[in-house]
Amino acid sequence: MKGLLLRLSGLDADAENAVRVIGFFDRLITGRADLDALVRSTAELAGCPVGVHAPGRGLSLCASPGGDVRTPATAPPGAATRALDGGVVVWVARDGSPLPLDDMLLERFAIAVAILLEHSGVPRPELGDPALVELVLSESTGTADRARALHLLGFGPATRLRVLAGTGVDALAGRSAHLGGVRAVLLPGEVASLPDGARAGIGPEGPAIDVARSWTAARTALRFTSAAEPVVWWERLGGLAAFAGKLGPAELAELPDVRALDRLAAEHHGADTLAALDALCATGSARKAAAALHRHHSTMPARLARAEAVLGFEVDSPSGRFRLHLALVLRRLRDNADLG
């Protein structure tokens, strides 16, 4: 279909070819195409960039042949435009001279946009914040529906947002929804202090139209949290983030170092021993770890010796702390699998 209008115009802009253009848009409408599909398909047909700009509805979409639907999308200088009711503008931006069928294409594009805006599933203003947040964060939501939902939430498509995925964070301010046992919070500014006992993974900041990616990253970061490290930023995970998508809970549980940590946890005072190991990795020394846990430093050698006996390697050395930290992180991933 790409560049079909170029080929048709090269033949003849007669009634037969005009009917083929009309039929193209009729099939999109009767097939219940959404606005994303309409804009993308029209760009393929035209062989040049096209777009829809409806600021009053929070919609601004464009596409080029072979590309994805993008936003924002005001008409570029020199584009052919057609205005609709409500301040909606559709446009076609062809380099060089217009083709004989361009007027027909723009007219039918405008009619199709008007019909889809009237009858599509674009979010209604009466939807509450949780439903809109869920729509914004769903990977299956089209660009048009996401842009409209963001508009209703008070965000433009280019607004800088990040997502917090957490447990015990219901009191945090922000547009939020409870999704799959996890609270999602849209954050246009700084991250507030968490309530006691809460945990949170924080996704990367980016344009609001791409906020679903931040939500996915935030849920990944949440899997790396623990009582010792209740807040994890996705950007700071680095290569560790790859483990979340590569190993499932059963595979993680079978790793020798994770199994050794499980044996330690099952012992008397096992929770204290694991807390000491977490503190050792966080502070870099046994003495600082004891201070962080509000314990006398003389209590650490026995705990570390027992841990080394079970783990089978020295923990209070650079290489040992690296291996220990990795084992602790992988155990968190296993234990927090239901949060991702």
Phi, psi and omega in degrees: 000336186303126178073019181302321181298325177298317182290318179297317180293329179291335178279297181180134179274054183269182184297324182298315180289327176297321178296324178296322177293316179299317180297325178302312181288325178298321180294323178297318182291312182292334177277006178058042175295148175269178183297323177303310182296322179298311182295315181296315181292323179295322177298320178295316179297313185287330184076024179201168180295143175222163180195169176230130178235113181226075186300328180292340180255000182075023182245135176202100189233146172210164176206153172247159180304129178080002183248172177277163175289134184236167176206151356285171190207062173288154183295128178289160179303136178086356181289147172282132186233159173219124182269139176244174177298150176079018178078013179279136178231132170251150184213156176227124185246091180258131174290140178080200184287145177293155177272157181302330183266004182297321179297318178296317179299314182295321180296312182290326175299315180296318180297316180296319178298316180300318181293315182291324177296329181282325190241358184285174180272025177302136188306143179271148181301333184282352176298139179283167181307312182302318180294321179292318178298317178299318179296317181297323187271349181288131179293338182276352180289134177287164182300319181296313181294322179294317180298319180293317179296319176299318179301316180292335177275353178096017181242139170278163182297336181263359178303136179281121181226153165226163181244138171255128174249120186209171171239143182071023184245020184301334183279353181293142176283148177135162176291128188212165176207153177263114186233113175059041179083002182233139176273125175258129181234125175278127186239106176276354182224214182289155177276125181284163176296142181275150173296157177301136178084354180278156173228149182208138166255136186242121182279170181287153177280144178191182178300142183303328182295340179256020189293339178299328178292321178295324178296315178300316179294322180296319178294324175296314180299324180300328180292343180267000183280161175206176176299327180283335181223079187286343180236126179231128177266131182301321182298334184270357180285329182058225182293343179299331182300332182296330181297329183297327182264353185259327186239129176275171182305318181296319179293320179296320182295336182270354179292134186304317182291326177291319178297322178295320177296323177297321179295320177298317182297330182281348181284166173297133185064022181298321180297321179294322179295316178294324177297321178295321179292319175301315181294324178298316179293324183286326186258334178091358178206153180295321182294316179293326178296318178298319179295320180296330180267001182060041176243154174289140186299340180290346180277346186285317185306318182295319180295316181292323179297318178295319179298317180297322180297322181279319183286326180088016175209160180287133183260337184262057174211160182305312181291322179294319179294324177297312180296319179296315180299318179297318179296318179296319180295317180294326177293322175300316179302317179297313184289334183255020185302328183285353180270346183267000000 
